[in-house]
Amino acid sequence: MSNFKFDLEQEHILNTYLDDVYESKKLKFSRITDFNKQHQGIDIIFHHNSNDYFIDEKAQLHYLNQDLPTFTFELSYLNKNHEIKEGWLLDTSKKTHYYFLITAIILKTGKTKLTDRNDIKSVKITSVNRSKLIGHLKHHGLTRHELEAYDYSIRHAQSFGKNTIPELDKKSAGIIYYTKHLNEQPMNLQLRLQYLIDCRIAKAFHGF
């Protein structure tokens, strides 16, 4: 099985679990299956007080049974032709209102692989307001232009791994992380979840 197909199957299993979570909270929502809308950063639409909110679910499915304190926001990546493409954080074509960060995907005792929704014991969901996040970064000097400049210089220097930047405290806020081992070699803004919550950019939505 290809990694792509495996990842899709994992996402589908997780989605069925998440739908139960949303239903338990009495939320009115629609799960989106249309590829074009998904490509616009819409996995779920929440319906509340005559308003629709577009949700992009981002899950740490490669870190099962781990409760990581950080989450990575994609700045850029390489496509199959090794061309640098804009990541989802800065992509202005995305219509996302909120990111739902699915972390701490804990499986039931003895389980190490996700094969069924019933394998899942618990998850955490952090809701991040996308416009507030972009505004916060801009306020601290991390404009689109500045982030693109960091992206270029880090890629040019092939500075793989952790890259500290003066705009963010590396211990309490975040860093830029350049991944070497993946074909896409993504450049990510790695932020601490508690920092996002403390700055009122994000809220603990479920599982905390």
N, CA, C and O of each residue as an XYZ file, in Angstrom:
832
protein
N       0.844     -1.196      0.000
C       0.000      0.000      0.000
C       0.885      1.255      0.000
O       1.850      1.335      0.761
N       0.557      2.223     -0.848
C       1.328      3.452     -0.901
C       1.100      4.271      0.359
O       0.078      4.135      1.032
N       2.076      5.129      0.666
C       1.930      5.993      1.838
C       0.719      6.899      1.711
O       0.027      7.171      2.692
N       0.463      7.374      0.472
C      -0.667      8.275      0.237
C      -1.983      7.574      0.548
O      -2.839      8.122      1.242
N      -2.136      6.355      0.028
C      -3.373      5.595      0.260
C      -3.519      5.264      1.740
O      -4.615      5.348      2.294
N      -2.413      4.886      2.380
C      -2.445      4.572      3.809
C      -2.880      5.786      4.614
O      -3.708      5.672      5.517
N      -2.320      6.954      4.289
C      -2.676      8.179      5.001
C      -4.156      8.507      4.836
O      -4.805      8.944      5.787
N      -4.692      8.297      3.632
C      -6.113      8.559      3.391
C      -6.991      7.640      4.221
O      -8.014      8.067      4.756
N      -6.596      6.385      4.328
C      -7.368      5.432      5.133
C      -7.331      5.813      6.612
O      -8.338      5.713      7.314
N      -6.168      6.246      7.071
C      -6.036      6.681      8.459
C      -6.922      7.899      8.727
O      -7.584      7.978      9.761
N      -6.928      8.837      7.795
C      -7.757     10.034      7.929
C      -9.232      9.671      7.976
O      -9.991     10.231      8.767
N      -9.636      8.737      7.128
C     -11.050      8.329      7.095
C     -11.471      7.713      8.424
O     -12.556      7.999      8.930
N     -10.613      6.868      8.989
C     -10.914      6.252     10.283
C     -11.038      7.319     11.356
O     -11.976      7.303     12.152
N     -10.086      8.249     11.376
C     -10.117      9.328     12.360
C     -11.354     10.200     12.178
O     -11.960     10.628     13.160
N     -11.733     10.466     10.929
C     -12.892     11.311     10.661
C     -14.175     10.751     11.265
O     -15.000     11.502     11.786
N     -14.343      9.435     11.196
C     -15.551      8.833     11.767
C     -15.585      9.026     13.280
O     -16.653      9.218     13.862
N     -14.416      8.975     13.912
C     -14.328      9.225     15.353
C     -14.637     10.688     15.653
O     -15.380     10.994     16.585
N     -14.063     11.585     14.862
C     -14.272     13.020     15.086
C     -15.738     13.405     14.887
O     -16.266     14.245     15.615
N     -16.381     12.799     13.918
C     -17.804     13.084     13.701
C     -18.617     12.760     14.943
O     -19.549     13.487     15.287
N     -18.266     11.671     15.614
C     -18.953     11.312     16.863
C     -18.694     12.355     17.945
O     -19.582     12.671     18.737
N     -17.476     12.887     17.974
C     -17.147     13.940     18.944
C     -18.011     15.172     18.694
O     -18.592     15.725     19.628
N     -18.097     15.599     17.439
C     -18.888     16.786     17.105
C     -20.369     16.572     17.432
O     -21.044     17.464     17.945
N     -20.850     15.378     17.126
C     -22.260     15.067     17.403
C     -22.529     15.070     18.905
O     -23.598     15.495     19.344
N     -21.567     14.599     19.690
C     -21.741     14.570     21.146
C     -21.819     15.975     21.724
O     -22.372     16.188     22.803
N     -21.251     16.935     20.985
C     -21.294     18.334     21.425
C     -22.519     19.070     20.871
O     -22.658     20.282     21.037
N     -23.409     18.308     20.205
C     -24.652     18.864     19.641
C     -24.374     19.939     18.589
O     -25.133     20.899     18.457
N     -23.297     19.774     17.856
C     -22.937     20.741     16.827
C     -23.600     20.377     15.502
O     -23.730     19.201     15.163
N     -24.009     21.382     14.770
C     -24.547     21.169     13.435
C     -23.398     21.332     12.439
O     -22.780     22.393     12.353
N     -23.127     20.275     11.700
C     -21.974     20.326     10.802
C     -22.189     19.455      9.575
O     -23.047     18.573      9.551
N     -21.390     19.728      8.568
C     -21.372     18.918      7.354
C     -19.931     18.546      7.055
O     -19.052     19.408      7.055
N     -19.682     17.260      6.797
C     -18.329     16.853      6.387
C     -18.241     16.952      4.877
O     -19.116     16.464      4.162
N     -17.178     17.586      4.394
C     -17.015     17.861      2.976
C     -16.246     16.727      2.292
O     -15.177     16.319      2.746
N     -16.812     16.231      1.195
C     -16.147     15.182      0.409
C     -15.711     15.687     -0.962
O     -14.960     15.016     -1.670
N     -16.187     16.873     -1.331
C     -15.813     17.460     -2.613
C     -14.338     17.850     -2.595
O     -13.901     18.610     -1.731
N     -13.575     17.326     -3.551
C     -12.123     17.537     -3.561
C     -11.765     19.010     -3.698
O     -10.838     19.486     -3.042
N     -12.491     19.737     -4.545
C     -12.180     21.149     -4.763
C     -12.321     21.959     -3.482
O     -11.494     22.826     -3.198
N     -13.367     21.678     -2.709
C     -13.559     22.389     -1.451
C     -12.498     21.983     -0.429
O     -12.006     22.812      0.337
N     -12.154     20.691     -0.432
C     -11.088     20.243      0.466
C      -9.780     20.942      0.123
O      -9.010     21.305      1.012
N      -9.534     21.129     -1.169
C      -8.314     21.799     -1.609
C      -8.308     23.268     -1.188
O      -7.249     23.887     -1.089
N      -9.499     23.821     -0.942
C      -9.617     25.193     -0.463
C      -9.494     25.283      1.059
O      -9.684     26.350      1.643
N      -9.174     24.150      1.693
C      -8.978     24.134      3.140
C     -10.271     23.996      3.914
O     -10.411     24.558      5.000
N     -11.231     23.242      3.359
C     -12.516     23.039      4.026
C     -12.772     21.537      4.177
O     -13.090     20.856      3.202
N     -12.632     21.029      5.395
C     -12.957     19.628      5.683
C     -14.337     19.504      6.322
O     -15.065     18.539      6.092
N     -14.671     20.500      7.126
C     -15.933     20.520      7.861
C     -16.531     21.921      7.745
O     -15.809     22.918      7.747
N     -17.859     21.980      7.644
C     -18.545     23.264      7.763
C     -19.444     23.197      8.989
O     -20.346     22.364      9.066
N     -19.190     24.079      9.944
C     -20.057     24.192     11.116
C     -21.119     25.242     10.835
O     -20.827     26.320     10.317
N     -22.354     24.912     11.185
C     -23.482     25.813     10.984
C     -23.932     26.318     12.356
O     -24.361     25.535     13.205
N     -23.829     27.646     12.566
C     -24.181     28.216     13.872
C     -24.769     29.602     13.697
O     -24.140     30.482     13.110
N     -25.987     29.796     14.212
C     -26.659     31.107     14.153
C     -26.655     31.699     12.749
O     -26.312     32.864     12.548
N     -27.041     30.875     11.790
C     -27.150     31.283     10.379
C     -25.797     31.572      9.730
O     -25.750     32.081      8.611
N     -24.711     31.259     10.406
C     -23.372     31.446      9.848
C     -22.713     30.096      9.573
O     -22.958     29.116     10.278
N     -21.883     30.061      8.550
C     -21.104     28.872      8.233
C     -19.629     29.147      8.515
O     -19.083     30.177      8.119
N     -19.003     28.203      9.208
C     -17.586     28.330      9.542
C     -16.823     27.178      8.901
O     -17.156     26.010      9.100
N     -15.789     27.525      8.125
C     -15.012     26.534      7.388
C     -13.842     26.043      8.245
O     -13.007     26.825      8.701
N     -13.810     24.729      8.448
C     -12.812     24.112      9.319
C     -11.859     23.239      8.508
O     -12.289     22.427      7.688
N     -10.575     23.415      8.744
C      -9.546     22.559      8.147
C      -8.952     21.705      9.262
O      -8.293     22.220     10.165
N      -9.190     20.396      9.192
C      -8.682     19.481     10.215
C      -7.239     19.080      9.879
O      -6.944     18.644      8.766
N      -6.360     19.237     10.853
C      -4.957     18.853     10.696
C      -4.615     17.877     11.818
O      -4.683     18.236     12.994
N      -4.251     16.659     11.467
C      -4.064     15.616     12.488
C      -2.640     15.074     12.519
O      -2.001     14.901     11.481
N      -2.159     14.811     13.728
C      -0.825     14.227     13.916
C      -0.923     12.693     13.890
O      -0.637     12.020     14.881
N      -1.329     12.166     12.743
C      -1.526     10.726     12.620
C      -0.219      9.943     12.588
O      -0.218      8.725     12.770
N       0.889     10.636     12.359
C       2.191      9.950     12.361
C       2.814      9.914     13.762
O       3.941      9.454     13.945
N       2.056     10.408     14.742
C       2.560     10.428     16.125
C       1.514      9.840     17.078
O       1.158     10.452     18.086
N       1.034      8.646     16.739
C       0.047      7.984     17.585
C       0.642      7.688     18.959
O       1.824      7.373     19.092
N      -0.217      7.799     19.980
C       0.167      7.530     21.379
C       1.238      8.490     21.895
O       1.989      8.167     22.815
N       1.294      9.680     21.281
C       2.209     10.721     21.744
C       1.434     12.027     21.919
O       0.602     12.383     21.085
N       1.713     12.724     22.999
C       1.065     14.010     23.264
C       2.105     15.105     23.074
O       2.743     15.545     24.031
N       2.268     15.539     21.822
C       3.301     16.525     21.504
C       2.835     17.932     21.884
O       1.655     18.248     21.734
N       3.741     18.775     22.371
C       3.370     20.132     22.785
C       3.333     21.137     21.644
O       2.937     22.285     21.842
N       3.747     20.712     20.443
C       3.842     21.639     19.314
C       3.015     21.152     18.124
O       2.593     19.997     18.061
N       2.798     22.081     17.180
C       2.158     21.723     15.910
C       2.845     22.520     14.813
O       3.270     23.654     15.033
N       2.951     21.917     13.620
C       3.654     22.563     12.525
C       2.680     23.125     11.492
O       1.734     22.459     11.072
N       2.942     24.364     11.099
C       2.144     25.073     10.109
C       2.998     25.232      8.854
O       4.071     25.834      8.895
N       2.515     24.689      7.748
C       3.323     24.560      6.537
C       3.531     25.894      5.820
O       2.570     26.576      5.464
N       4.796     26.253      5.615
C       5.163     27.457      4.877
C       5.403     27.150      3.401
O       4.992     27.919      2.533
N       6.068     26.029      3.113
C       6.343     25.642      1.726
C       6.724     24.165      1.681
O       6.985     23.532      2.704
N       6.746     23.644      0.461
C       7.136     22.239      0.259
C       7.578     22.061     -1.185
O       7.387     22.957     -2.008
N       8.165     20.917     -1.498
C       8.562     20.600     -2.867
C       7.522     19.674     -3.492
O       7.097     18.703     -2.867
N       7.110     19.976     -4.729
C       6.203     19.057     -5.412
C       7.021     17.944     -6.058
O       8.236     17.867     -5.874
N       6.338     17.074     -6.823
C       7.031     15.903     -7.388
C       8.093     16.296     -8.414
O       8.976     15.502     -8.739
N       7.999     17.533     -8.924
C       9.015     18.028     -9.863
C      10.105     18.826     -9.150
O      10.923     19.491     -9.785
N      10.100     18.746     -7.813
C      11.074     19.446     -6.968
C      10.984     20.966     -7.107
O      11.976     21.680     -6.962
N       9.772     21.439     -7.393
C       9.525     22.876     -7.428
C       8.995     23.312     -6.066
O       8.201     22.602     -5.450
N       9.433     24.475     -5.598
C       8.980     24.984     -4.312
C       7.559     25.521     -4.454
O       7.292     26.380     -5.294
N       6.654     25.008     -3.626
C       5.260     25.427     -3.669
C       4.862     26.034     -2.326
O       5.407     25.677     -1.282
N       3.923     26.938     -2.372
C       3.451     27.619     -1.173
C       2.698     26.655     -0.257
O       1.863     25.880     -0.723
N       2.988     26.702      1.034
C       2.312     25.845      2.005
C       0.930     26.367      2.366
O       0.554     27.473      1.977
N       0.179     25.570      3.107
C      -1.212     25.930      3.375
C      -1.384     27.112      4.321
O      -2.432     27.757      4.302
N      -0.391     27.413      5.143
C      -0.551     28.549      6.056
C      -0.639     29.874      5.302
O      -1.458     30.728      5.640
N       0.196     30.046      4.289
C       0.272     31.314      3.569
C      -0.570     31.341      2.294
O      -0.663     32.379      1.639
N      -1.175     30.225      1.940
C      -1.934     30.111      0.689
C      -3.219     30.933      0.762
O      -4.145     30.579      1.492
N      -3.275     32.031      0.007
C      -4.434     32.934      0.059
C      -5.671     32.353     -0.620
O      -6.763     32.904     -0.483
N      -5.513     31.242     -1.355
C      -6.682     30.608     -1.978
C      -7.479     29.781     -0.968
O      -8.614     29.392     -1.244
N      -6.895     29.512      0.185
C      -7.593     28.749      1.218
C      -8.700     29.604      1.834
O      -8.518     30.800      2.064
N      -9.832     28.989      2.095
C     -10.981     29.694      2.670
C     -11.196     29.350      4.144
O     -12.234     29.670      4.724
N     -10.215     28.705      4.731
C     -10.294     28.251      6.115
C     -10.551     29.388      7.099
O      -9.895     30.429      7.045
N     -11.515     29.179      7.997
C     -11.732     30.102      9.115
C     -10.981     29.629     10.365
O     -10.387     30.422     11.095
N     -11.028     28.301     10.587
C     -10.389     27.723     11.776
C      -9.635     26.454     11.389
O     -10.087     25.665     10.560
N      -8.481     26.285     12.013
C      -7.784     24.999     11.966
C      -8.209     24.215     13.198
O      -8.220     24.753     14.305
N      -8.555     22.953     13.015
C      -8.736     22.043     14.141
C      -7.507     21.143     14.180
O      -7.328     20.270     13.331
N      -6.667     21.373     15.182
C      -5.439     20.593     15.324
C      -5.736     19.365     16.171
O      -6.053     19.478     17.355
N      -5.631     18.197     15.558
C      -5.940     16.935     16.235
C      -4.628     16.335     16.728
O      -3.820     15.849     15.937
N      -4.428     16.374     18.033
C      -3.179     15.889     18.622
C      -3.485     14.859     19.715
O      -4.643     14.588     20.031
N      -2.419     14.298     20.279
C      -2.566     13.314     21.369
C      -3.592     12.253     21.003
O      -4.525     11.980     21.760
N      -3.401     11.653     19.816
C      -4.289     10.573     19.373
C      -3.849      9.305     20.101
O      -2.917      8.619     19.680
N      -4.537      9.011     21.198
C      -4.166      7.896     22.062
C      -5.051      6.691     21.754
O      -6.278      6.786     21.752
N      -4.405      5.561     21.495
C      -5.142      4.332     21.205
C      -5.376      3.542     22.487
O      -4.719      3.755     23.506
N      -6.323      2.634     22.402
C      -6.645      1.803     23.560
C      -5.473      0.890     23.901
O      -4.607      0.636     23.064
N      -5.456      0.408     25.120
C      -4.350     -0.400     25.636
C      -3.981     -1.538     24.688
O      -4.832     -2.316     24.258
N      -2.697     -1.610     24.378
C      -2.198     -2.678     23.525
C      -2.210     -2.358     22.047
O      -1.641     -3.102     21.248
N      -2.861     -1.244     21.663
C      -2.958     -0.878     20.253
C      -1.790      0.029     19.859
O      -1.459      0.976     20.573
N      -1.176     -0.272     18.723
C      -0.096      0.561     18.209
C      -0.401      1.060     16.798
O       0.278      1.953     16.291
N      -1.434      0.477     16.159
C      -1.824      0.884     14.815
C      -3.309      1.220     14.795
O      -4.106      0.614     15.511
N      -3.667      2.193     13.967
C      -5.058      2.612     13.849
C      -5.701      1.866     12.689
O      -5.434      2.157     11.523
N      -6.552      0.899     13.024
C      -7.220      0.100     11.998
C      -8.732      0.270     12.013
O      -9.416     -0.122     11.068
N      -9.252      0.856     13.090
C     -10.698      1.023     13.252
C     -10.943      2.170     14.223
O     -10.120      2.423     15.102
N     -12.076      2.871     14.073
C     -12.369      3.999     14.954
C     -12.418      3.592     16.418
O     -12.128      4.397     17.303
N     -12.787      2.333     16.670
C     -12.877      1.844     18.048
C     -11.504      1.630     18.675
O     -11.407      1.365     19.873
N     -10.438      1.742     17.873
C      -9.077      1.658     18.418
C      -8.722      2.907     19.204
O      -7.816      2.883     20.038
N      -9.436      4.006     18.942
C      -9.091      5.290     19.542
C      -9.679      5.426     20.939
O     -10.877      5.237     21.149
N      -8.820      5.755     21.881
C      -9.251      5.999     23.260
C      -9.605      7.469     23.463
O     -10.631      7.785     24.065
N      -8.757      8.367     22.961
C      -8.995      9.798     23.150
C      -8.155     10.619     22.179
O      -7.158     10.140     21.638
N      -8.575     11.860     21.971
C      -7.801     12.820     21.185
C      -7.938     14.189     21.841
O      -8.826     14.417     22.663
N      -7.048     15.083     21.465
C      -7.198     16.492     21.830
C      -7.470     17.281     20.551
O      -6.902     16.995     19.496
N      -8.339     18.269     20.662
C      -8.611     19.146     19.530
C      -8.384     20.590     19.974
O      -9.025     21.072     20.908
N      -7.474     21.265     19.298
C      -7.224     22.688     19.549
C      -7.759     23.469     18.362
O      -7.376     23.212     17.220
N      -8.640     24.420     18.627
C      -9.235     25.248     17.580
C      -8.423     26.527     17.430
O      -8.281     27.295     18.382
N      -7.890     26.754     16.227
C      -7.053     27.928     15.960
C      -7.763     28.852     14.970
O      -8.129     28.434     13.872
N      -7.949     30.090     15.364
C      -8.536     31.094     14.484
C      -7.480     31.530     13.473
O      -6.484     32.152     13.840
N      -7.696     31.207     12.215
C      -6.660     31.453     11.202
C      -6.338     32.934     11.047
O      -5.166     33.302     10.972
N      -7.348     33.783     10.999
C      -7.086     35.211     10.811
C      -6.358     35.808     12.010
O      -5.501     36.677     11.852
N      -6.704     35.333     13.223
C      -5.995     35.806     14.409
C      -4.539     35.356     14.396
O      -3.649     36.101     14.807
N      -4.300     34.137     13.924
C      -2.932     33.629     13.847
C      -2.100     34.459     12.874
O      -0.986     34.873     13.193
N      -2.651     34.697     11.686
C      -1.931     35.494     10.689
C      -1.679     36.905     11.219
O      -0.596     37.461     11.035
N      -2.692     37.482     11.880
C      -2.549     38.821     12.441
C      -1.519     38.884     13.548
O      -0.760     39.848     13.644
N      -1.489     37.854     14.389
C      -0.523     37.795     15.490
C       0.900     37.708     14.949
O       1.794     38.408     15.424
N       1.105     36.852     13.958
C       2.440     36.714     13.367
C       2.882     38.035     12.746
O       4.030     38.452     12.902
N       1.960     38.689     12.042
C       2.277     39.972     11.402
C       2.640     41.022     12.449
O       3.567     41.808     12.255
N       1.900     41.028     13.562
C       2.158     41.986     14.645
C       3.564     41.818     15.218
O       4.193     42.781     15.658
N       4.041     40.574     15.200
C       5.373     40.288     15.736
C       6.456     40.301     14.655
O       7.558     39.795     14.864
N       6.135     40.878     13.510
C       7.134     41.030     12.460
C       7.214     39.884     11.475
O       8.012     39.923     10.538
N       6.389     38.858     11.677
C       6.417     37.705     10.781
C       5.342     37.856      9.707
O       4.362     37.112      9.667
N       5.558     38.831      8.848
C       4.679     39.042      7.708
C       4.917     37.942      6.680
O       5.860     37.159      6.797
N       4.048     37.893      5.671
C       4.262     36.940      4.577
C       5.652     37.138      3.974
O       6.374     36.169      3.738
N       6.020     38.389      3.726
C       7.321     38.680      3.123
C       8.468     38.167      3.991
O       9.430     37.589      3.484
N       8.359     38.385      5.316
C       9.431     37.965      6.220
C       9.521     36.441      6.304
O      10.615     35.877      6.310
N       8.369     35.785      6.369
C       8.366     34.318      6.427
C       8.924     33.718      5.139
O       9.640     32.717      5.174
N       8.596     34.331      4.008
C       9.128     33.855      2.730
C      10.638     34.074      2.661
O      11.363     33.268      2.079
N      11.103     35.166      3.258
C      12.538     35.439      3.285
C      13.275     34.401      4.131
O      14.336     33.912      3.743
N      12.701     34.070      5.289
C      13.293     33.018      6.123
C      13.298     31.691      5.377
O      14.287     30.958      5.395
N      12.185     31.393      4.722
C      12.052     30.155      3.961
C      13.181     30.057      2.929
O      13.854     29.031      2.825
N      13.373     31.124      2.179
C      14.391     31.133      1.123
C      15.793     30.943      1.699
O      16.572     30.126      1.209
N      16.101     31.704      2.740
C      17.463     31.658      3.289
C      17.764     30.312      3.932
O      18.879     29.804      3.814
N      16.771     29.724      4.617
C      16.978     28.424      5.273
C      17.140     27.321      4.228
O      17.999     26.451      4.371
N      16.312     27.355      3.174
C      16.458     26.362      2.105
C      17.805     26.527      1.398
O      18.486     25.542      1.113
N      18.184     27.775      1.119
C      19.440     28.044      0.404
C      20.636     27.541      1.210
O      21.606     27.029      0.651
N      20.552     27.696      2.534
C      21.648     27.255      3.407
C      21.556     25.771      3.746
O      22.456     25.208      4.370
N      20.452     25.143      3.324
C      20.177     23.744      3.665
C      20.310     23.510      5.166
O      20.921     22.542      5.620
N      19.721     24.426      5.912
C      19.781     24.369      7.372
C      18.643     23.492      7.902
O      17.643     23.984      8.424
N      18.830     22.188      7.750
C      17.792     21.232      8.143
C      17.634     21.172      9.663
O      18.580     21.401     10.418
N      16.417     20.859     10.083
C      16.129     20.746     11.503
C      15.618     22.051     12.080
O      14.922     22.809     11.406
N      15.971     22.311     13.345
C      15.460     23.476     14.060
C      16.200     24.753     13.665
O      17.430     24.788     13.611
N      15.422     25.799     13.392
C      15.987     27.111     13.090
C      15.298     28.152     13.973
O      14.105     28.414     13.819
N      16.047     28.735     14.887
C      15.473     29.751     15.770
C      15.440     31.094     15.039
O      16.301     31.397     14.212
N      14.418     31.889     15.370
C      14.283     33.213     14.771
C      14.007     34.210     15.896
O      13.366     33.853     16.885
N      14.477     35.451     15.764
C      14.354     36.418     16.869
C      12.916     36.811     17.194
O      12.643     37.269     18.304
N      12.005     36.643     16.261
C      10.616     37.046     16.501
C       9.880     36.119     17.466
O       8.852     36.495     18.029
N      10.402     34.917     17.655
C       9.741     33.928     18.514
C      10.718     33.376     19.550
O      11.849     33.021     19.219
N      10.276     33.307     20.799
C      11.077     32.656     21.828
C      11.077     31.153     21.561
O      10.016     30.532     21.499
N      12.250     30.578     21.404
C      12.336     29.178     20.992
C      11.788     28.204     22.032
O      11.374     27.097     21.688
N      11.784     28.611     23.295
C      11.301     27.716     24.352
C       9.801     27.828     24.584
O       9.133     26.822     24.823
N       9.271     29.037     24.514
C       7.857     29.232     24.865
C       6.942     29.437     23.669
O       5.730     29.254     23.781
N       7.507     29.818     22.515
C       6.654     30.145     21.364
C       6.859     29.202     20.183
O       5.952     28.444     19.837
N       8.046     29.236     19.555
C       8.238     28.353     18.412
C       9.510     28.605     17.638
O      10.341     29.434     18.010
N       9.640     27.862     16.543
C      10.810     27.906     15.681
C      10.356     27.648     14.240
O       9.174     27.416     13.986
N      11.297     27.692     13.312
C      11.054     27.203     11.956
C      11.783     25.872     11.820
O      12.962     25.764     12.156
N      11.076     24.862     11.326
C      11.669     23.530     11.212
C      11.702     23.102      9.742
O      10.677     23.103      9.060
N      12.885     22.739      9.272
C      13.093     22.319      7.882
C      13.339     20.808      7.875
O      14.357     20.336      8.381
N      12.403     20.060      7.303
C      12.458     18.595      7.337
C      13.235     18.036      6.142
O      12.963     18.386      4.993
N      14.188     17.178      6.425
C      15.040     16.619      5.381
C      14.557     15.265      4.871
O      14.673     14.980      3.679
N      14.011     14.418      5.765
C      13.788     13.013      5.414
C      12.557     12.764      4.546
O      12.412     11.667      4.005
N      11.671     13.741      4.397
C      10.501     13.576      3.550
C      10.782     14.088      2.133
O      11.544     15.037      1.948
N      10.162     13.454      1.141
C      10.374     13.877     -0.240
C       9.971     15.334     -0.456
O      10.597     16.047     -1.240
N       8.924     15.772      0.243
C       8.429     17.143      0.071
C       9.317     18.184      0.752
O       9.196     19.379      0.485
N      10.208     17.725      1.632
C      11.082     18.622      2.396
C      10.336     19.887      2.840
O      10.729     20.997      2.481
N       9.267     19.721      3.616
C       8.468     20.882      4.019
C       9.220     21.828      4.949
O      10.049     21.415      5.759
N       8.901     23.111      4.803
C       9.373     24.138      5.718
C       8.176     24.512      6.582
O       7.151     24.959      6.068
N       8.303     24.330      7.891
C       7.167     24.536      8.782
C       7.471     25.541      9.880
O       8.586     25.615     10.396
N       6.455     26.305     10.219
C       6.490     27.131     11.410
C       5.967     26.255     12.545
O       4.782     25.927     12.586
N       6.852     25.879     13.462
C       6.488     24.975     14.555
C       6.164     25.810     15.787
O       7.038     26.458     16.361
N       4.889     25.784     16.186
C       4.437     26.609     17.305
C       3.957     25.759     18.465
O       3.433     24.662     18.270
N       4.137     26.267     19.668
C       3.698     25.554     20.861
C       2.209     25.806     21.073
O       1.748     26.946     21.017
N       1.471     24.741     21.314
C       0.023     24.834     21.463
C      -0.372     25.730     22.634
O      -1.323     26.505     22.539
N       0.364     25.617     23.739
C       0.034     26.433     24.901
C       0.256     27.912     24.606
O      -0.474     28.763     25.114
N       1.250     28.217     23.795
C       1.500     29.607     23.377
C       0.304     30.153     22.608
O      -0.126     31.282     22.844
N      -0.231     29.359     21.692
C      -1.386     29.788     20.900
C      -2.604     30.020     21.788
O      -3.372     30.957     21.572
N      -2.772     29.161     22.783
C      -3.901     29.302     23.710
C      -3.703     30.525     24.600
O      -4.635     31.304     24.804
N      -2.496     30.695     25.129
C      -2.207     31.832     26.007
C      -2.381     33.171     25.283
O      -2.776     34.165     25.892
N      -2.085     33.188     23.988
C      -2.216     34.411     23.199
C      -3.645     34.608     22.671
O      -3.918     35.563     21.944
N      -4.529     33.718     23.035
C      -5.940     33.764     22.638
C      -6.131     33.687     21.128
O      -7.081     34.232     20.565
N      -5.198     32.995     20.502
C      -5.309     32.677     19.082
C      -6.071     31.368     18.931
O      -6.740     31.126     17.926
N      -5.950     30.525     19.964
C      -6.535     29.195     19.939
C      -7.298     28.916     21.228
O      -7.120     29.590     22.243
N      -8.163     27.889     21.152
C      -8.910     27.434     22.309
C      -8.814     25.920     22.417
O      -8.753     25.212     21.412
N      -8.802     25.437     23.654
C      -8.869     24.005     23.898
C     -10.299     23.556     23.628
O     -11.194     23.830     24.427
N     -10.518     22.884     22.535
C     -11.869     22.553     22.074
C     -12.382     21.227     22.635
O     -13.567     21.084     22.934
N     -11.454     20.241     22.777
C     -11.881     18.908     23.227
C     -10.694     18.129     23.774
O      -9.586     18.208     23.245
N     -10.941     17.379     24.838
C      -9.981     16.407     25.322
C      -8.958     16.929     26.309
O      -8.060     16.183     26.701
N      -9.056     18.175     26.725
C      -8.076     18.751     27.650
C      -8.509     18.566     29.104
O      -7.801     18.990     30.017
